[in-house]
């Protein structure tokens, strides 16, 4: 988990830029090299974190309330 994302969740998905995504699905790339490059804790793109209520945590709930912001947006810059 990247320390700048720890407040969001204890797990972090692999985050790829568009170019990295194209490399990831390219069968000619070396899978071991790609894993070493991309499957680590990092922030390769600028992120906007928008907090929503726990209403979204129930899979039976649907509609606009699931994405209604409840706080201010937090920006997380690309790591250099």
N, C-alpha and C positions, 0 to 999 in steps of 0.2 A: 504494500500500500504506500502510495506516495504521501509524504507528510502534509502537502498542501490539500490533499483530498480526504484526509482521515476524518474530518468532521462530517463528510457526506455518508460514508459507509465503511465497513471493515474490509469489503472486497472491492477490487477495482478491475474493470474489464480491460482488455488489451485495446489501446486507442491508437488508431492509425490515421495518418493523413491520406488523402486520395491517392497520391503517388505510392505510398507504402501499401495501401490496399491493393493496388494493381500489381505490385511486386508479390504480395502475399498469395494471390491466386495464380500467378504465373508458374506453370509447371516446370519451367526451365531454371527457376531459382533453386538454390540449395536450402532445403527446409531447416537444417541445423543452423545455418548462418542466419536465416530469417528469425528463428526462435531466439537466438542469442541477441539479435538486434532489437526485436520488437516485444518480446514477452518479458519485460521488466517494468518496474514501476517508473512511469514517466508521464510528462504532460507535453505531448508533441504539438498540440493545437490550443489556441486560446479557448477557454471555456467560460460559459456564463451559468452560474448555479442559481436556479430559481426555486425557492422553498415553497412547498405546497403542504396542505394539511394531511394529517394521517387518514383522512377520508379516502385517499387514494390507495391505502394499504389493504382495503377490502376488495377482493376481486369481483364482488357483486355490484360494486358502485361504478356507475358510468356517467358520462356527460361532462359538461364544462367545469363543474365543481372540482373534478379531479386535477385540472391544470390551473386552477385559480391561485395566483400568487398570494402568499400570506406574509411576506417580508420583502426586504429589499434584495435586489439581485447582487450576487457576489461575483466579481470577475477574477479569473485565475489565468495569469499570463503564461505563455509558452516558456518552458525552462530553456535556458541558454546553455 
